[in-house]
Amino acid sequence: MTGTPAGGRRLGPLLVLSGAAGLLASWVITLDEFKLLKNPRFVPGCSLNPVVSCGSVMKSDQASVFGFPNPMLGLVAYGIVVCVGMSLLVGARFPGWYWLLFWAGCLFGIGFVSWLQFESLYRIDALCLWCCLAWAATILIFWYVTSAVVRHGFLPAPGWLRTFFAEFTWVLALLHAGVVGMLVLTRWWDFWTS
């Protein structure tokens, strides 16, 4: 089966914009990582207080899981997302295996971001605003690509689920982001309210 998931013309702009947001976040964090390598006392501009402290996040072990700074992975991954989105905008059609491979990458991305969220909230005890932008972008990308592959039949699903995704993908993305927001709020409730 070959084709563009239903609503590909709508999926294209979403992928371009959310991919660009993730790309921007990855780029800024990468530049700050380089500055931090040159000067260990460098304080990133987004280090605003003890909670919103990009420097604390960048200096953590979790910031280089694969032996290099995580945002470098983001530069590649979000770049691919932007390319797929641009391709959809100009009418490209991809085979089913391509969409499944792309979805698998999105699944890895949301899993990795979820782990980073947990680590940031409960191990590092700090937030990075640019990371939060990348988290939001990844949540949108994951749910809308999942919706597209389910609705188009690349992932087997019952009819009611296809209908649900056709109407309510935005609800899943909003709920996911809301849960993360509530975890952030409750984790530092005392800080935010003092």
MODELLER restraints for C-alpha pairs under 7 A, 6 or more apart:
rsr = mdl.restraints
at = mdl.atoms
rsr.add(forms.Gaussian(group=physical.xy_distance, feature=features.Distance(at['CA:1:A'], at['CA:95:A']), mean=6.18, stdev=0.5))
rsr.add(forms.Gaussian(group=physical.xy_distance, feature=features.Distance(at['CA:1:A'], at['CA:96:A']), mean=5.76, stdev=0.5))
rsr.add(forms.Gaussian(group=physical.xy_distance, feature=features.Distance(at['CA:2:A'], at['CA:93:A']), mean=6.92, stdev=0.5))
rsr.add(forms.Gaussian(group=physical.xy_distance, feature=features.Distance(at['CA:2:A'], at['CA:94:A']), mean=5.96, stdev=0.5))
rsr.add(forms.Gaussian(group=physical.xy_distance, feature=features.Distance(at['CA:2:A'], at['CA:95:A']), mean=4.10, stdev=0.5))
rsr.add(forms.Gaussian(group=physical.xy_distance, feature=features.Distance(at['CA:2:A'], at['CA:96:A']), mean=5.77, stdev=0.5))
rsr.add(forms.Gaussian(group=physical.xy_distance, feature=features.Distance(at['CA:3:A'], at['CA:93:A']), mean=4.83, stdev=0.5))
rsr.add(forms.Gaussian(group=physical.xy_distance, feature=features.Distance(at['CA:3:A'], at['CA:94:A']), mean=5.43, stdev=0.5))
rsr.add(forms.Gaussian(group=physical.xy_distance, feature=features.Distance(at['CA:3:A'], at['CA:95:A']), mean=5.89, stdev=0.5))
rsr.add(forms.Gaussian(group=physical.xy_distance, feature=features.Distance(at['CA:4:A'], at['CA:93:A']), mean=4.91, stdev=0.5))
rsr.add(forms.Gaussian(group=physical.xy_distance, feature=features.Distance(at['CA:4:A'], at['CA:94:A']), mean=6.08, stdev=0.5))
rsr.add(forms.Gaussian(group=physical.xy_distance, feature=features.Distance(at['CA:5:A'], at['CA:148:A']), mean=5.26, stdev=0.5))
rsr.add(forms.Gaussian(group=physical.xy_distance, feature=features.Distance(at['CA:5:A'], at['CA:149:A']), mean=6.45, stdev=0.5))
rsr.add(forms.Gaussian(group=physical.xy_distance, feature=features.Distance(at['CA:5:A'], at['CA:152:A']), mean=5.20, stdev=0.5))
rsr.add(forms.Gaussian(group=physical.xy_distance, feature=features.Distance(at['CA:6:A'], at['CA:148:A']), mean=6.53, stdev=0.5))
rsr.add(forms.Gaussian(group=physical.xy_distance, feature=features.Distance(at['CA:6:A'], at['CA:151:A']), mean=6.96, stdev=0.5))
rsr.add(forms.Gaussian(group=physical.xy_distance, feature=features.Distance(at['CA:6:A'], at['CA:152:A']), mean=6.11, stdev=0.5))
rsr.add(forms.Gaussian(group=physical.xy_distance, feature=features.Distance(at['CA:8:A'], at['CA:88:A']), mean=6.15, stdev=0.5))
rsr.add(forms.Gaussian(group=physical.xy_distance, feature=features.Distance(at['CA:9:A'], at['CA:88:A']), mean=6.32, stdev=0.5))
rsr.add(forms.Gaussian(group=physical.xy_distance, feature=features.Distance(at['CA:9:A'], at['CA:89:A']), mean=5.90, stdev=0.5))
rsr.add(forms.Gaussian(group=physical.xy_distance, feature=features.Distance(at['CA:12:A'], at['CA:85:A']), mean=4.03, stdev=0.5))
rsr.add(forms.Gaussian(group=physical.xy_distance, feature=features.Distance(at['CA:12:A'], at['CA:86:A']), mean=6.21, stdev=0.5))
rsr.add(forms.Gaussian(group=physical.xy_distance, feature=features.Distance(at['CA:12:A'], at['CA:88:A']), mean=5.03, stdev=0.5))
rsr.add(forms.Gaussian(group=physical.xy_distance, feature=features.Distance(at['CA:12:A'], at['CA:89:A']), mean=5.31, stdev=0.5))
rsr.add(forms.Gaussian(group=physical.xy_distance, feature=features.Distance(at['CA:13:A'], at['CA:85:A']), mean=6.24, stdev=0.5))
rsr.add(forms.Gaussian(group=physical.xy_distance, feature=features.Distance(at['CA:15:A'], at['CA:81:A']), mean=5.96, stdev=0.5))
rsr.add(forms.Gaussian(group=physical.xy_distance, feature=features.Distance(at['CA:15:A'], at['CA:82:A']), mean=5.92, stdev=0.5))
rsr.add(forms.Gaussian(group=physical.xy_distance, feature=features.Distance(at['CA:15:A'], at['CA:85:A']), mean=4.79, stdev=0.5))
rsr.add(forms.Gaussian(group=physical.xy_distance, feature=features.Distance(at['CA:15:A'], at['CA:141:A']), mean=6.42, stdev=0.5))
rsr.add(forms.Gaussian(group=physical.xy_distance, feature=features.Distance(at['CA:16:A'], at['CA:81:A']), mean=6.85, stdev=0.5))
rsr.add(forms.Gaussian(group=physical.xy_distance, feature=features.Distance(at['CA:16:A'], at['CA:82:A']), mean=4.49, stdev=0.5))
rsr.add(forms.Gaussian(group=physical.xy_distance, feature=features.Distance(at['CA:16:A'], at['CA:85:A']), mean=4.93, stdev=0.5))
rsr.add(forms.Gaussian(group=physical.xy_distance, feature=features.Distance(at['CA:16:A'], at['CA:86:A']), mean=6.36, stdev=0.5))
rsr.add(forms.Gaussian(group=physical.xy_distance, feature=features.Distance(at['CA:18:A'], at['CA:137:A']), mean=4.83, stdev=0.5))
rsr.add(forms.Gaussian(group=physical.xy_distance, feature=features.Distance(at['CA:18:A'], at['CA:141:A']), mean=6.78, stdev=0.5))
rsr.add(forms.Gaussian(group=physical.xy_distance, feature=features.Distance(at['CA:19:A'], at['CA:78:A']), mean=4.83, stdev=0.5))
rsr.add(forms.Gaussian(group=physical.xy_distance, feature=features.Distance(at['CA:19:A'], at['CA:79:A']), mean=6.74, stdev=0.5))
rsr.add(forms.Gaussian(group=physical.xy_distance, feature=features.Distance(at['CA:19:A'], at['CA:81:A']), mean=5.35, stdev=0.5))
rsr.add(forms.Gaussian(group=physical.xy_distance, feature=features.Distance(at['CA:19:A'], at['CA:82:A']), mean=5.06, stdev=0.5))
rsr.add(forms.Gaussian(group=physical.xy_distance, feature=features.Distance(at['CA:19:A'], at['CA:137:A']), mean=6.66, stdev=0.5))
rsr.add(forms.Gaussian(group=physical.xy_distance, feature=features.Distance(at['CA:20:A'], at['CA:78:A']), mean=6.93, stdev=0.5))
rsr.add(forms.Gaussian(group=physical.xy_distance, feature=features.Distance(at['CA:20:A'], at['CA:82:A']), mean=6.41, stdev=0.5))
rsr.add(forms.Gaussian(group=physical.xy_distance, feature=features.Distance(at['CA:21:A'], at['CA:133:A']), mean=6.86, stdev=0.5))
rsr.add(forms.Gaussian(group=physical.xy_distance, feature=features.Distance(at['CA:21:A'], at['CA:134:A']), mean=6.83, stdev=0.5))
rsr.add(forms.Gaussian(group=physical.xy_distance, feature=features.Distance(at['CA:21:A'], at['CA:137:A']), mean=6.41, stdev=0.5))
rsr.add(forms.Gaussian(group=physical.xy_distance, feature=features.Distance(at['CA:22:A'], at['CA:78:A']), mean=5.85, stdev=0.5))
rsr.add(forms.Gaussian(group=physical.xy_distance, feature=features.Distance(at['CA:22:A'], at['CA:133:A']), mean=6.62, stdev=0.5))
rsr.add(forms.Gaussian(group=physical.xy_distance, feature=features.Distance(at['CA:22:A'], at['CA:134:A']), mean=4.54, stdev=0.5))
rsr.add(forms.Gaussian(group=physical.xy_distance, feature=features.Distance(at['CA:22:A'], at['CA:137:A']), mean=5.73, stdev=0.5))
rsr.add(forms.Gaussian(group=physical.xy_distance, feature=features.Distance(at['CA:23:A'], at['CA:74:A']), mean=6.62, stdev=0.5))
rsr.add(forms.Gaussian(group=physical.xy_distance, feature=features.Distance(at['CA:23:A'], at['CA:75:A']), mean=5.59, stdev=0.5))
rsr.add(forms.Gaussian(group=physical.xy_distance, feature=features.Distance(at['CA:23:A'], at['CA:78:A']), mean=5.33, stdev=0.5))
rsr.add(forms.Gaussian(group=physical.xy_distance, feature=features.Distance(at['CA:23:A'], at['CA:79:A']), mean=6.52, stdev=0.5))
rsr.add(forms.Gaussian(group=physical.xy_distance, feature=features.Distance(at['CA:25:A'], at['CA:130:A']), mean=4.96, stdev=0.5))
rsr.add(forms.Gaussian(group=physical.xy_distance, feature=features.Distance(at['CA:25:A'], at['CA:131:A']), mean=6.65, stdev=0.5))
rsr.add(forms.Gaussian(group=physical.xy_distance, feature=features.Distance(at['CA:25:A'], at['CA:133:A']), mean=6.46, stdev=0.5))
rsr.add(forms.Gaussian(group=physical.xy_distance, feature=features.Distance(at['CA:25:A'], at['CA:134:A']), mean=5.97, stdev=0.5))
rsr.add(forms.Gaussian(group=physical.xy_distance, feature=features.Distance(at['CA:26:A'], at['CA:71:A']), mean=4.60, stdev=0.5))
rsr.add(forms.Gaussian(group=physical.xy_distance, feature=features.Distance(at['CA:26:A'], at['CA:72:A']), mean=6.82, stdev=0.5))
rsr.add(forms.Gaussian(group=physical.xy_distance, feature=features.Distance(at['CA:26:A'], at['CA:74:A']), mean=5.55, stdev=0.5))
rsr.add(forms.Gaussian(group=physical.xy_distance, feature=features.Distance(at['CA:26:A'], at['CA:75:A']), mean=5.73, stdev=0.5))
rsr.add(forms.Gaussian(group=physical.xy_distance, feature=features.Distance(at['CA:27:A'], at['CA:75:A']), mean=6.70, stdev=0.5))
rsr.add(forms.Gaussian(group=physical.xy_distance, feature=features.Distance(at['CA:29:A'], at['CA:71:A']), mean=6.40, stdev=0.5))
rsr.add(forms.Gaussian(group=physical.xy_distance, feature=features.Distance(at['CA:29:A'], at['CA:130:A']), mean=6.98, stdev=0.5))
rsr.add(forms.Gaussian(group=physical.xy_distance, feature=features.Distance(at['CA:30:A'], at['CA:71:A']), mean=5.82, stdev=0.5))
rsr.add(forms.Gaussian(group=physical.xy_distance, feature=features.Distance(at['CA:30:A'], at['CA:72:A']), mean=6.65, stdev=0.5))
rsr.add(forms.Gaussian(group=physical.xy_distance, feature=features.Distance(at['CA:32:A'], at['CA:44:A']), mean=6.34, stdev=0.5))
rsr.add(forms.Gaussian(group=physical.xy_distance, feature=features.Distance(at['CA:33:A'], at['CA:58:A']), mean=6.91, stdev=0.5))
rsr.add(forms.Gaussian(group=physical.xy_distance, feature=features.Distance(at['CA:35:A'], at['CA:42:A']), mean=6.71, stdev=0.5))
rsr.add(forms.Gaussian(group=physical.xy_distance, feature=features.Distance(at['CA:36:A'], at['CA:42:A']), mean=5.43, stdev=0.5))
rsr.add(forms.Gaussian(group=physical.xy_distance, feature=features.Distance(at['CA:43:A'], at['CA:55:A']), mean=6.08, stdev=0.5))
rsr.add(forms.Gaussian(group=physical.xy_distance, feature=features.Distance(at['CA:44:A'], at['CA:54:A']), mean=6.44, stdev=0.5))
rsr.add(forms.Gaussian(group=physical.xy_distance, feature=features.Distance(at['CA:44:A'], at['CA:55:A']), mean=5.97, stdev=0.5))
rsr.add(forms.Gaussian(group=physical.xy_distance, feature=features.Distance(at['CA:46:A'], at['CA:53:A']), mean=6.69, stdev=0.5))
rsr.add(forms.Gaussian(group=physical.xy_distance, feature=features.Distance(at['CA:46:A'], at['CA:54:A']), mean=5.88, stdev=0.5))
rsr.add(forms.Gaussian(group=physical.xy_distance, feature=features.Distance(at['CA:46:A'], at['CA:129:A']), mean=6.60, stdev=0.5))
rsr.add(forms.Gaussian(group=physical.xy_distance, feature=features.Distance(at['CA:47:A'], at['CA:53:A']), mean=4.03, stdev=0.5))
rsr.add(forms.Gaussian(group=physical.xy_distance, feature=features.Distance(at['CA:47:A'], at['CA:54:A']), mean=5.03, stdev=0.5))
rsr.add(forms.Gaussian(group=physical.xy_distance, feature=features.Distance(at['CA:47:A'], at['CA:55:A']), mean=6.26, stdev=0.5))
rsr.add(forms.Gaussian(group=physical.xy_distance, feature=features.Distance(at['CA:50:A'], at['CA:126:A']), mean=6.97, stdev=0.5))
rsr.add(forms.Gaussian(group=physical.xy_distance, feature=features.Distance(at['CA:51:A'], at['CA:125:A']), mean=6.96, stdev=0.5))
rsr.add(forms.Gaussian(group=physical.xy_distance, feature=features.Distance(at['CA:51:A'], at['CA:126:A']), mean=4.69, stdev=0.5))
rsr.add(forms.Gaussian(group=physical.xy_distance, feature=features.Distance(at['CA:51:A'], at['CA:127:A']), mean=5.88, stdev=0.5))
rsr.add(forms.Gaussian(group=physical.xy_distance, feature=features.Distance(at['CA:52:A'], at['CA:126:A']), mean=5.84, stdev=0.5))
rsr.add(forms.Gaussian(group=physical.xy_distance, feature=features.Distance(at['CA:52:A'], at['CA:127:A']), mean=4.73, stdev=0.5))
rsr.add(forms.Gaussian(group=physical.xy_distance, feature=features.Distance(at['CA:52:A'], at['CA:128:A']), mean=5.82, stdev=0.5))
rsr.add(forms.Gaussian(group=physical.xy_distance, feature=features.Distance(at['CA:52:A'], at['CA:129:A']), mean=6.90, stdev=0.5))
rsr.add(forms.Gaussian(group=physical.xy_distance, feature=features.Distance(at['CA:53:A'], at['CA:126:A']), mean=5.69, stdev=0.5))
rsr.add(forms.Gaussian(group=physical.xy_distance, feature=features.Distance(at['CA:53:A'], at['CA:127:A']), mean=5.74, stdev=0.5))
rsr.add(forms.Gaussian(group=physical.xy_distance, feature=features.Distance(at['CA:53:A'], at['CA:128:A']), mean=5.80, stdev=0.5))
rsr.add(forms.Gaussian(group=physical.xy_distance, feature=features.Distance(at['CA:54:A'], at['CA:127:A']), mean=6.38, stdev=0.5))
rsr.add(forms.Gaussian(group=physical.xy_distance, feature=features.Distance(at['CA:54:A'], at['CA:128:A']), mean=4.29, stdev=0.5))
rsr.add(forms.Gaussian(group=physical.xy_distance, feature=features.Distance(at['CA:56:A'], at['CA:126:A']), mean=6.64, stdev=0.5))
rsr.add(forms.Gaussian(group=physical.xy_distance, feature=features.Distance(at['CA:57:A'], at['CA:63:A']), mean=6.66, stdev=0.5))
rsr.add(forms.Gaussian(group=physical.xy_distance, feature=features.Distance(at['CA:57:A'], at['CA:124:A']), mean=6.62, stdev=0.5))
rsr.add(forms.Gaussian(group=physical.xy_distance, feature=features.Distance(at['CA:57:A'], at['CA:126:A']), mean=6.43, stdev=0.5))
rsr.add(forms.Gaussian(group=physical.xy_distance, feature=features.Distance(at['CA:57:A'], at['CA:127:A']), mean=6.87, stdev=0.5))
rsr.add(forms.Gaussian(group=physical.xy_distance, feature=features.Distance(at['CA:57:A'], at['CA:128:A']), mean=6.48, stdev=0.5))
rsr.add(forms.Gaussian(group=physical.xy_distance, feature=features.Distance(at['CA:63:A'], at['CA:69:A']), mean=5.82, stdev=0.5))
rsr.add(forms.Gaussian(group=physical.xy_distance, feature=features.Distance(at['CA:63:A'], at['CA:70:A']), mean=5.68, stdev=0.5))
rsr.add(forms.Gaussian(group=physical.xy_distance, feature=features.Distance(at['CA:64:A'], at['CA:70:A']), mean=5.31, stdev=0.5))
rsr.add(forms.Gaussian(group=physical.xy_distance, feature=features.Distance(at['CA:96:A'], at['CA:154:A']), mean=5.86, stdev=0.5))
rsr.add(forms.Gaussian(group=physical.xy_distance, feature=features.Distance(at['CA:99:A'], at['CA:149:A']), mean=6.74, stdev=0.5))
rsr.add(forms.Gaussian(group=physical.xy_distance, feature=features.Distance(at['CA:100:A'], at['CA:154:A']), mean=6.80, stdev=0.5))
rsr.add(forms.Gaussian(group=physical.xy_distance, feature=features.Distance(at['CA:103:A'], at['CA:145:A']), mean=6.31, stdev=0.5))
rsr.add(forms.Gaussian(group=physical.xy_distance, feature=features.Distance(at['CA:103:A'], at['CA:146:A']), mean=6.55, stdev=0.5))
rsr.add(forms.Gaussian(group=physical.xy_distance, feature=features.Distance(at['CA:106:A'], at['CA:142:A']), mean=5.29, stdev=0.5))
rsr.add(forms.Gaussian(group=physical.xy_distance, feature=features.Distance(at['CA:107:A'], at['CA:142:A']), mean=6.61, stdev=0.5))
rsr.add(forms.Gaussian(group=physical.xy_distance, feature=features.Distance(at['CA:109:A'], at['CA:138:A']), mean=6.80, stdev=0.5))
rsr.add(forms.Gaussian(group=physical.xy_distance, feature=features.Distance(at['CA:110:A'], at['CA:138:A']), mean=6.19, stdev=0.5))
rsr.add(forms.Gaussian(group=physical.xy_distance, feature=features.Distance(at['CA:110:A'], at['CA:139:A']), mean=6.59, stdev=0.5))
rsr.add(forms.Gaussian(group=physical.xy_distance, feature=features.Distance(at['CA:110:A'], at['CA:142:A']), mean=6.53, stdev=0.5))
rsr.add(forms.Gaussian(group=physical.xy_distance, feature=features.Distance(at['CA:113:A'], at['CA:135:A']), mean=6.21, stdev=0.5))
rsr.add(forms.Gaussian(group=physical.xy_distance, feature=features.Distance(at['CA:120:A'], at['CA:126:A']), mean=5.74, stdev=0.5))
rsr.add(forms.Gaussian(group=physical.xy_distance, feature=features.Distance(at['CA:120:A'], at['CA:127:A']), mean=6.15, stdev=0.5))
rsr.add(forms.Gaussian(group=physical.xy_distance, feature=features.Distance(at['CA:121:A'], at['CA:184:A']), mean=6.94, stdev=0.5))
rsr.add(forms.Gaussian(group=physical.xy_distance, feature=features.Distance(at['CA:121:A'], at['CA:187:A']), mean=6.93, stdev=0.5))
rsr.add(forms.Gaussian(group=physical.xy_distance, feature=features.Distance(at['CA:136:A'], at['CA:177:A']), mean=6.80, stdev=0.5))
rsr.add(forms.Gaussian(group=physical.xy_distance, feature=features.Distance(at['CA:139:A'], at['CA:173:A']), mean=6.28, stdev=0.5))
rsr.add(forms.Gaussian(group=physical.xy_distance, feature=features.Distance(at['CA:140:A'], at['CA:173:A']), mean=5.87, stdev=0.5))
rsr.add(forms.Gaussian(group=physical.xy_distance, feature=features.Distance(at['CA:143:A'], at['CA:169:A']), mean=6.61, stdev=0.5))
rsr.add(forms.Gaussian(group=physical.xy_distance, feature=features.Distance(at['CA:143:A'], at['CA:172:A']), mean=6.98, stdev=0.5))
rsr.add(forms.Gaussian(group=physical.xy_distance, feature=features.Distance(at['CA:143:A'], at['CA:173:A']), mean=5.96, stdev=0.5))
rsr.add(forms.Gaussian(group=physical.xy_distance, feature=features.Distance(at['CA:144:A'], at['CA:169:A']), mean=6.53, stdev=0.5))
rsr.add(forms.Gaussian(group=physical.xy_distance, feature=features.Distance(at['CA:147:A'], at['CA:165:A']), mean=5.32, stdev=0.5))
rsr.add(forms.Gaussian(group=physical.xy_distance, feature=features.Distance(at['CA:147:A'], at['CA:169:A']), mean=6.44, stdev=0.5))
rsr.add(forms.Gaussian(group=physical.xy_distance, feature=features.Distance(at['CA:149:A'], at['CA:155:A']), mean=5.79, stdev=0.5))
rsr.add(forms.Gaussian(group=physical.xy_distance, feature=features.Distance(at['CA:150:A'], at['CA:156:A']), mean=6.65, stdev=0.5))
rsr.add(forms.Gaussian(group=physical.xy_distance, feature=features.Distance(at['CA:150:A'], at['CA:157:A']), mean=6.43, stdev=0.5))
rsr.add(forms.Gaussian(group=physical.xy_distance, feature=features.Distance(at['CA:150:A'], at['CA:162:A']), mean=6.13, stdev=0.5))
rsr.add(forms.Gaussian(group=physical.xy_distance, feature=features.Distance(at['CA:151:A'], at['CA:162:A']), mean=4.85, stdev=0.5))
rsr.add(forms.Gaussian(group=physical.xy_distance, feature=features.Distance(at['CA:151:A'], at['CA:165:A']), mean=6.81, stdev=0.5))
rsr.add(forms.Gaussian(group=physical.xy_distance, feature=features.Distance(at['CA:151:A'], at['CA:166:A']), mean=6.77, stdev=0.5))
